[in-house]
Amino acid sequence: MEFQITKIDKEKAWELRHKVMWPDKEIDYIKLKDDHYGIHFGLYHETKLVSGVSLFINNQEAQFRKFATLQEEQGKGYGSKLLDYVLNEAKNLGVKKIWCNARENKLDFYKKFGLLETNNRFIKGGRVYIIMEKYFSHS
């Protein structure tokens, strides 16, 4: 599996999010008001952007959001490689806690990376989300 992970601009992230998450909505639906503060990462297979995620750091806490992999590329390990990279990147940037709003059906995926379920859950767009988090120790 040949791939490359790199920072991407928010417009590339928007394109991928729109295609994967809400193709039937207007593009503005997938934009976040904080996108210009985020660090956006993309995983390319050959020359094609197949997976992306946005990282938002606030002091020593970070949230990753809008994690998306093209439908036809899911299950090939690209998302795992990208998430692993972003978790390491966050830790290297001095982040002590990272968290995300995980869709209920994706809990096991995030648990593989050491994220733990919290008791915080909510419903958005008819989907159940659970906040998951991971703490890093910096020696």
C-alpha positions in Angstrom: 0.0 0.0 0.0 1.8 3.1 -1.2 0.6 6.3 0.4 1.7 9.7 1.6 0.3 11.8 4.4 0.6 15.6 4.1 -1.1 18.8 5.3 -3.8 19.9 2.9 -5.6 23.2 2.6 -9.1 23.5 3.9 -10.6 23.6 0.4 -9.3 20.1 -0.3 -10.7 18.9 3.0 -14.1 20.4 2.2 -14.1 18.7 -1.2 -13.5 15.3 0.4 -15.9 15.8 3.3 -18.6 16.8 0.9 -18.1 13.8 -1.3 -18.0 11.3 1.6 -20.3 12.7 4.3 -23.1 14.8 2.9 -23.0 14.7 -0.9 -26.7 15.6 -1.0 -26.3 18.8 0.9 -24.8 22.2 -0.1 -21.0 22.3 0.2 -21.4 24.9 3.0 -23.0 22.2 5.2 -19.7 20.5 5.7 -17.7 23.6 6.4 -16.8 24.4 10.0 -16.6 28.0 11.2 -13.2 27.2 12.8 -11.7 25.5 9.7 -9.2 28.4 9.2 -7.8 27.5 12.7 -7.5 23.8 12.0 -4.6 21.7 10.7 -6.0 19.6 7.9 -4.3 16.3 7.0 -4.8 14.2 3.9 -3.7 10.7 2.9 -3.0 10.3 -0.8 -2.8 6.9 -2.5 -0.8 7.5 -5.6 -2.1 11.0 -6.6 -5.6 10.6 -5.2 -6.8 12.1 -1.9 -8.5 9.2 -0.3 -8.8 10.1 3.4 -8.8 13.4 5.4 -9.2 14.6 8.9 -9.0 18.1 10.6 -7.2 18.7 13.9 -8.1 21.6 16.2 -5.7 22.4 19.0 -6.6 24.6 22.0 -3.8 24.9 24.5 -3.0 21.2 25.4 -6.2 19.8 24.2 -7.1 18.7 20.7 -10.2 17.5 18.8 -10.1 15.8 15.5 -13.1 16.3 13.3 -14.6 15.5 9.9 -12.6 12.3 9.5 -13.6 11.0 6.1 -12.4 8.2 3.7 -13.8 7.8 0.2 -16.4 5.0 0.2 -14.6 2.9 -2.4 -11.3 3.1 -0.4 -12.8 2.2 3.0 -11.6 -1.0 4.7 -8.1 -0.8 3.1 -6.3 0.6 6.1 -6.0 4.2 4.9 -8.1 5.8 7.7 -6.1 3.8 10.3 -2.8 5.0 8.9 -4.1 8.6 8.9 -5.5 8.5 12.4 -2.4 6.9 13.7 -0.3 9.7 12.1 -2.6 12.5 13.5 -2.5 11.1 17.0 1.3 11.0 16.9 1.4 14.5 15.5 -0.9 15.8 18.3 1.3 14.1 20.9 4.4 15.6 19.4 2.8 19.1 19.5 2.4 18.7 23.3 -1.3 17.8 23.3 -2.2 16.1 26.6 -5.8 15.1 25.6 -7.4 14.4 22.3 -11.0 13.7 21.7 -13.7 13.2 19.0 -17.4 12.8 18.5 -17.6 9.2 17.3 -20.6 7.8 15.5 -22.0 5.0 17.6 -21.2 2.4 15.0 -17.5 3.4 14.9 -16.6 2.9 18.6 -14.6 -0.3 18.1 -12.6 1.4 15.4 -11.5 4.2 17.7 -10.9 1.9 20.6 -8.1 0.2 18.5 -6.2 3.6 18.9 -6.6 3.8 22.6 -9.6 6.2 22.7 -12.0 5.5 25.5 -15.8 6.1 25.6 -17.1 8.8 27.8 -20.7 9.0 29.2 -21.3 12.0 26.9 -23.5 11.2 24.0 -25.8 13.3 21.7 -27.9 12.9 18.6 -27.2 15.0 15.5 -28.8 14.5 12.1 -30.5 11.3 13.4 -27.2 9.7 14.3 -26.0 8.9 17.8 -22.5 10.2 18.7 -20.3 9.4 21.7 -17.5 11.5 22.8 -14.3 9.5 23.0 -10.9 10.6 24.4 -7.3 9.7 24.9 -4.7 11.1 27.2 -1.0 11.3 26.4 1.7 11.2 29.0 4.7 13.4 28.2 7.9 12.4 29.9 
